[in-house]
Amino acid sequence: CDCNPKACPRAKGHLDRINDALFDVLTHESDFSRDIIENYAQTHQVCPFELALDISLFSDGVICDYNYAFDPHVYLRRFFAEGNSGRYIFLVDEAHNLLDRSREMYSADLVLEEVKQLRSLVVNVDTKLATSLGSLSRQMQKLKKQCDSHLLLADYNEVSKALGRAVTKLEAFLERDRNEFTDSVRKDVLDFYFKAAHFQYVEGIRDERYRIYCEKDECFRLKQLCIDPSFNLENVMLRAVSCILFSATLLPIQYYKGLLGGKAEDFEIYANSVFDTKKRALCIGRDVTSRYTRRGEKEYRKMSAYISQIVSKRPGNYMVFFPSFAMLEQVRSIYEMDYINPMTQELIAQKEKMSEEEREFFLSRFTGDRNNLLAFCVLGGIFSEGIDLAGQKLIGAIIIGNGMPGISVERDIMRDYFDENGYSGFDYAYKIPGLNKVEQAAGRVIRTSEDTGVIILLEERFLEAHYQTMFPKEWSDRFVVDERNVGQVLSEFWHQI
């Protein structure tokens, strides 16, 4: 939103009306949901976001995104700024996500092409700013000449000095009269200013838990990568009298406890599931894999055959999770050609970019009278966690692959960091994050103690002992299947149910 009186009528005179809006909602409501806040904001013509912030001061509990507590720039200063104190308890749900989210919050990068683009935008508007951006660009170009594909750095002093001078000129530009340039120019300058200021902030907090590197790909990037955010998170958690992190997939516990700021003396609890595992069949395919060396039509046809056998044994709604959109489309093409009967089965697929309305429509397909829906989704994507399809809305999850992130410069730097610090770098950078995605996807099937369903792991690597030691203990009863007997195993399971 553009929060200025020219662009938003609610911003004009907001402070004149906000007290009446706040009094109205506090005297008539005890639950401040999104709909209620929007209705009162509409009635009083005030900003719903600002109204929500003001209401929070009168609330016993606030449900919000992680960044309102943990992000160094966005955290709620009305609660946590210096001089403010309170007896807060942090309840961190889906805490497995906090690791990557906090790495993002406490990392920063500069992109050469963005510096050049901004310079060309302001060269006829502010010559001093353009000159400072040109200097920053030249210093980054020097680094680029030293970099083949990527390069670990001990420092980047000349870039840092040039960035400092540019930030000073950016601040001077933003203090100028708004009428001297277009709103779009101001927005682009402001966006880059925030990015540059964050880069400087990270410089100030960076320690041995970081790595600095530059990478040359489609663009040239200089990055301060926070690999271990535990110290940063620990400092935030000191704002609370108690902090409780929970998730269905905080395994291995010491991995998450160490990286999320936990201390040896902090309590850790494994809550046993109330679910009767006899109502769930867990199968591992021993003759199928998503290994890069085996990817191809032969393996995709095997995956399609597996899917066909699994869904044929009990009509119902199933989700199939793939490691990438590319594999999803390959298998989808084969499955639609060789197996699907449009009269009895409907196949839908996740798209790479989906609006909120498209997501809601996608999930709505699992409700109502439909009982033979097959949904192809991506592992680690928007439908592999955080959705609740209880009962007959979903009776099966078929998971292809071990969920490992793709090989990348950043993941390799993480691997090397953990190796240097006495941990299994490959496990920490690749295996454990991948297994977490698998466990989350599997968790879509069983939402209540009364549910029944099947979880099929189509990945022979899961038969390796190292993987099985990291499985949840509820996964101890599992069937090893292949393309020939998977149908029989599932028929017997559904018959006894």
N, C-alpha and C positions, 0 to 999 in steps of 0.2 A: 504494500500500500504506500501511496505517496502522502505522508502525514503533514500536509501543510494546508492552510485555509483555502488556497486557490484551488487545490485539487479535490479536497474532501470537505463537504459542508459540515460534517460532524466535528472536524478539527476547529472550525471557526466558532468560537464561543463555547468550546467544550468545558472549560473551567467554570463558566457561568452556570452550567446545567448539571455538572457532575454530582454536586452535593445532593440535589433533589433526587437524582437517579439512585444514588447510593442509599439514601434514607428510605426510598420507596422499596427497594429490593430487600433491604435488611429488615424492614418491619413487616413484610408480607411473605417472605420465603425463608426456609431453613436449609434448603438444598440448592446449591448454586451450580446447576448443570449448564451445559453449553446452550441449550434451547432457552432456558430462563434468562441467562445473561444476554443473549441476542434479542429476546423480546423486550427487556427493559431498556437496552441500549437503543432499540428502534423507537420505543415510546418517547424516550427523553432526548433522542438524537445526540447521543454521545458515542465515543469510540468503545466498542465492546471489549477490545483488548485492554485498554486502560481501566475500564470498569471492572474487569476480572482481576486485574492487579490490585485495585483498591479493595475489592471484596475479600481478597486473600488475607488481608490484615484482620478480618473479623471471622476467619474460618478456623475450625479445629484441625482440619486436614486439607492439604493441597495435593491434587493429582496433577503431575506435570511431566514434561520431558526431562531427561537427565540434564540437559544443558542449563536449566534454571537453577540447578544446584552446583554443577561441576564445571561448566564452561567458564573460563577466566574472564570473559567479556560480558556474557549474557546472564550470569547468575543474579538472583534477585537481591539487589543491594538493600532493599527495604528490610530484608531479614538478616542478611549476612555481612553487610558492609561494616567497616571498622567503627566501633562505637555502638553498633546494634548487637544485642545479645538476646538469647532466648533458650528455652529448654526444648530443643527440637529432637525428634527422632526421624532418621531417614530410613524408609522402607524401600529398598531398591529391587524392584521386580525385574524378571528376565535379566538377571545380573550378568549372565554370560555375554550379553551385548555391550556391557559397559567397557569391556577391555578395548575393543576396536574403536568404539565411540570416543573413549578418552585419549587413545592414541591420536585420533584426528584432532581433538580439541587442543592438544598440547604439542602438535607438530605444526610446521609452517613451511610454505614454499614460495619461491619467486619464479615467474616464468618470463623468459627473455622476450618472447613475442608479445606478451601483454604490455611490457614496458615500452617496446617500440610502437605498438598500436596507440597507446595513450600519448606518447610524445607527438606522433603525427596528428592526433586530435587537438592538442593544445598549442601547437607550434605558432599558430596565428592569433592565439588568444592570450597567452602568457609566455613570453620568450624566456623569462628566468626559470620557470617550471620546465619548459621544454629543454633548456640547457642542462638542468640537473638530471632530467630523465635520460638525456643523451649520454651524460657521463656514466650513469648507472648502467646503461646499455653497453657501453664500451668495456666496462669492467667485467660484465658478465660474458661478453664476447671473448675476452682473454681466457676465462675459464673454459669456455666452449672449445677453444682451440686445443686445450690440453686433454679433452675428453673424447675417447673413441665411442664408447657406448655408455659407460658410466664410470664414475671416479669417486672414491672415498676421499674426503678432505679433512685435514686437521683444523683449518680455519679458512676464512674468506675475507680477510681484513679490508682489502681495498673495496670489495663490493659493499661491505658493511658501512664504510665511511661514505661512499657514494649514496647509499640508501638513506643514511642519516640526513645528508644535505637535501635529498629529494623530498623526504618527509617534511622538512622545514618549509620548503616551497609549496608543498601540497597544502599544508595548514594555512599558509598565507593566501593561497588561491581560494580556499573554502571560506575565508573571512571576508572576501570581496562581496560587493553588492550582487545579489542574485540576478539583477536585470542586465548585468554586463555580459552574460552568456546564456546559452539555452539550458533548459532543465536537463536534457539528455547528456550534455557535456558535464554538468555538475554531478550527475548521477555516476557517470563513468569515473570521474576523478575521485568521488567519495568512495566508490567500491574499491578502487585501487589503494586509496589511503588506508582503509580499514585492513586490507590485506598486508600492506607494508607495515602498519603499526603492530599487527599481530606478529609479523616476522621479527620485529624488534623486541616485542614482549618475550617471545620464545628464546631469543638470544640471552635475555636477562635471567631466565630460569634454567637454561640448558646445563646439564651436568653429564656425568659419565654414563648415564642411562640413555643417552642420545647418540646418534650417528649423523654426520653431515655428509651428503653426497650430491653429486650432480649427475644428471642423466640426459642423454641426447636421443630423442626418439622422433615423434612427430613435432615436438617442440623441445626447447632446452629448458631444463628445470633445475633449480638449486633448492635442496630440501634439508631442513632440520627435522630428523625423524625421531620421534619419541617411541622407543621400543618398550621400555619398562615404565609405565605411568604410575607405579605404586606410590612413589613419594608424593607426587602431585595429588593423587586421590586421598592419600592419608591426611594431607593438610586440609583438604576440604572436609573430610569426615570429622575432623576435630571441631568443626562448627556445631556438631550435634552431640548430645549427651549419649546417644546410642545410634548405631548404624547396623541395620540388618539387611544382608544381601541374600536373595533367594532366587532359585530357578530350578526347573526340572532337569537341567543338563549342566550342572556345575561340576563336571567330572573331566579329568582327575582333579580332586578338590585342592590339592596342594599347588597345582598349576594356577588355578584361579585365585586361590587365597594369596599366594605370593605376589601376583601381578596386580591384584586389585587393592593392595594396601593393607592386607591382613597381617597380624603379628602371630607369633607362635602361641601366645597365651589366649588369643581370641577363640571363642567357641566355634565348633563346626558340627553340624548335625545332619545326618542322613535320615530323612523321614521315610519309613517303609510305606510302600504303596498299599492301599486298601483293595486294589484291583485283584481279582482272581485270574491268575495267568492262564488258567484252563480255558478262559473265554477268548484267548488270543493265540493265534498261531504265528510264530516267528520263524521264518525260513531264510536260509542263506544259500544262494545259487553257487555251486562249486565249479561251474563250467562257463561262466560269463564274467566279463570284466569291462571296465571303461579305460583300461590302460591305453596310453597314446599309441603304443606299438601294435595294439590289436584293433584299434578303431578302424572301421570300414564296413562295407555292405554285409559281409558275412556275420560280423558281430551284431550289427543292427537288426538283421533278420532273426537272429537268435533272441534278441531282446523282445522283438515283436511277437515271436512265438510264445515266449514266456508270458507276456502280458495277456495274450489271447487265452491261454490255458487258465491263468489265474482268475480272470474276470468271468470265464464261462462256468465256473463251479458254483457261483452264487450271484444271482442278479443283485445289483446294488451300485452305489456310487463309489468310484475309486479315484485316487490321485496317483499319478506316475511322476516321479521327480527325476530330472535329468541334470547332469553336471553343467550343461551349457545349452543356449538356445540353438546352436548349430546342430548338436546331437538330437535335440528335441525334434527339429524339423526333419532330420534324416529318418528317424524312426517313425515319426508321424506319417511321412509319405509312404513308407512301406506298409504300415499298419492299415492305413486307409485303403490302400490298393488290395491287400491280401486278406484282411481279416474282418474289417468292420461291416456290419449289416445295418444300414441307416434306419431300417424299419424297427430294429430292436435295441439299438445302442446309439448314443449320442457322444461325440467326441468334441471337446473344446480345448483350447490351448491358450496359455499365458502369452501375452505379447511383451516385447522388450520394454516398451513405454506405455503405461496405462494411467489414465486419469483416475481420480477418486471415484467418479461415477462408473467407469468401466470396471474397476475393482469390485465395487459393490454389486454390479450386475453379474459379474463372474461368480461371486459367492452366492448370489440369490439363486443360481441355477441348481444348487444342491438342496433347495427346499421344495416344498410342495409335493406333487405326486410323482416326480421323477424318481425312478429307482434303477436306472441303468445308464448312469453318466460316467464318462471316462474323461478326466481332466489331466492334460499334460502340463506340467509346471517345471520351474527351474529350482534346483536345490539351493537353499540360502536366499531365495527370493521372497517376495511379498506374501506368497501363499504357503510357505513352508514353516512358518511359525506365527504365533499370535492370533490365529483364527480358531474358532470354536465350532466344530461340526459334530455335535453329539448325536448319539443314537444311530438311526438309520441314515442320517445325512451323509455319513462316510463310513464304509465298512472295510476299506483296504487302502494301504499305502505301499506302492511299489517304488523302491529307491534304487536308482542305477548309479553305481560308482561309490567311491569312498568320501566324496565331498571335498577333497583337498583343493585349496586354492591353486590357481594356475601358477606355474613357475614364473617368478618375476624378480627384478632387481631388488625391490623392497623386501620381499619375503626372503630372498637369499641373504640380504644384509642382516635381517632378524636372525636367521639360522646361524650365521657366523657369530653374531653377538652372543647368543645363548651357548653355543659351543665354547666360546672363550670364557664364559662364566660358569662352566661346569655342568651345564644341562644338556639334554639331547636336543640340539638345535633343530634337526629335521622334525622331531615330534612337536616342539614348541611352535615352529613357524608354519608347519604344514599339516601334520597328522591330526593333532588334537583339534585345531579349528575345523578341520574337515569332518571329523567324527561328531563334533557338536552339531553341525548342520544336519547330519544324518539322524541323530537322536531327536532333534527338533521336528524334522519331517515325520519321523515315525510317531511322534507324540500327537499328531493330528488325529490319529485313529481312535485312541482311547482317551475320552474326555471325562467320563464318569465311571463309577464302579459297576454300572449296569451295562456298559457298552460291550459289544463283541466285534471282532474284526481280525484282519490279517495284516502282517507287516512282512514284506518280502524284500530282502537285501540282495540285489543282483550284483554281487561283487565278490569274486573268489578270494580277494585279499582279506576279507573279513574272517576267513578261516585260519589266518595266521595267529599264532599264540599271542603275539604282542598286541594285536588289536583286541583280542578277546579279554585280555586282562584289563582293558579300559572300558569294556561294556558295563552298563548299569547291571547291578546284581539281579534285577528282574528279568534280564535277558539270558539267564542261565539255561532255561529250557528252550532249546531251539532245534529245528530240523535242518539237516543238510540235504539239499535237493539238487536235481539237475533237470534238464529240459524234458527228460523222459518220465520222471516220477513226480514232478511237482503237482500235476493235476490230481494224481491219486492221493497224495498227502493232504491236499486241501479238501478233497471230497470227503475223506475220513474225518477231518476236523469239523467241517460244516455238518456232517451227519450226526456226530456226537453232540453238537450244540443244539 
